[in-house]
């Protein structure tokens, strides 16, 4: 995969044409390797909508970063012709945090599964949300470990029979939306791969949000949990219930309560507020520190630092 430079790129160092003169990228220009998911996997829909988002919003190869951990959905960066990294299990968010904090000019997208984000990566999910680091996290939740062939995941429902719970799951599943709200995420939404238009709407809203944006996307695993989300699919007799129009997305308690609706629950934006990002706060700290040593040579700055330590 392409590497991410740690320093901003000077406009004069690239031959890219001005944004207004550039044509939007096409799917052909964005697609890399052919996706290797199982036929019918919900992740295909999310990838297609990601391409559409980049094309519609006129983002460029050099301004998009796709980061993932480990799992079926986490193969995402392989299929996108742009900067990206297929990182280690559960550690996509801290890796993406470093990119976001050092390169504020980039659009950082993280793609995870329910195991990658909420199990081994659960601690990072909590702390990235509370720090409000600017990025978009899309979790393709299929309520099962698919890559390792059907084990119970943190979101598997009670009674689900898997290789690790042959008698049926007995552990209470987590509620990703409630966890995100409680942790301090400033944008929390839910969608499903069977409604492409809605997926794109949620991705656009997340892209426009200045802060940590979390989208839970129900994505069916046709091999190990087929029919898991039929209740939310009108084509299969289910109901796609949008978040009520009178819901106040700035009301944390109301959002938390709404997120607890019985499965399949509601779809849309549950919570959205503005709070200073870690990106902005750290930028101010750095600027304030640099202002104190304006005009000094590096050796003079070091001397002042040593003197304070005496």
Buried (B, 14 or more C-beta within 10 A) or exposed (E): BEEBEEEEEEEEEEEBEEEEEEEEBEEEBBBEEEBEBBEEBBBBBBBBBBBBBBBEBEBBBBBBBBBBBBBBBBBBBBBBBBBBBBBEBBBBBBBBBBBBBBBBEBBBBBBBBBBBBBBBBBEBBBBBBBBBBBBBBBBBBBBBBBBBEBBBBBBBBEEBEBEEBEEEBEEEBBBBBBBBBBBBBBBBBBBBBBBBEBBBBBBBBBBEBBBBBBBBBBBBBBBBBEEBBBBBBEEEEBEBBEBEEEBEBEBBEBBBEBBEEEEBBBBBBBBBBEEEBBBBEBEEEEEEEEEEEEEEEEEEEEEEEEEEEE
